[in-house]
Structure formats: structure tokens, C-alpha cells
Amino acid sequence: MARAISDSVDVPSATTRVQISTKKEQVMAITFKARAGNSGNVYVGGATVSAASGFELAPGNSISIDPSQVSARDTTVPLSDFYVDAASSGDDVDFFALVK
């Protein structure tokens, strides 16, 4: 059975990626939103996320990810596979996920 979870992630030091969770719950869908009050862009991706390799979100922007659209083989991915980074220290990213 799916359940919803949400949280906020602070990036205390710019250019230093932060794992959004250590939980291995399987994500069926996830949305990330950069806080409108952020000083700069944030980046969403995997363990190697950075300004050069992540999905860039300007303050207030969001992205929704359906893991089944990313991989033909997998319909879910572990929550712990997602990371965020920021161009400015102290910026925040909120997320909402459906997990099973």
C-alpha cells in the first residue's frame, strides 16, 4: 500500500550535496520544490548531483519524477537515492513522495 511522506532538506554549505533521506522506502513518485525565498538555484539528482550534473530549480520552481519514466526496468527507486545541492548556503528544498 502506498503512503505519502514529505520533508524539507537544508543545504547548509553551497556545492555540498545532501542526501534527502537514509530510508530505503521505494519511491513511486516524488516532487521537489525549491523554496521561493532561496538565494539561488538548487539542484536535484543522484549521488553525484552538482550544478553541472543536476536538474536545476530556480527559487519557487518544482519538478515531479516518476521512476518508471526514468528506467524501463524499475518502477520504483529507493528514497535514499535522491540528493540535493545548492548554489547558495542555507537554501532549502521541499519534497513530497509516494512510497511503498
Beta strands, then each sheet from edge to edge (+ up, - down):
strand 1: 3-11
strand 2: 18-19
strand 3: 26-34
strand 4: 42-45
strand 5: 55-57
strand 6: 62-65
strand 7: 77-78
strand 8: 83-86
strand 9: 91-99
sheet 1: 1+ 9- 3+ 6-
sheet 2: 1+ 9- 3+ 7-
sheet 3: 2+ 8- 4+ 5-
end
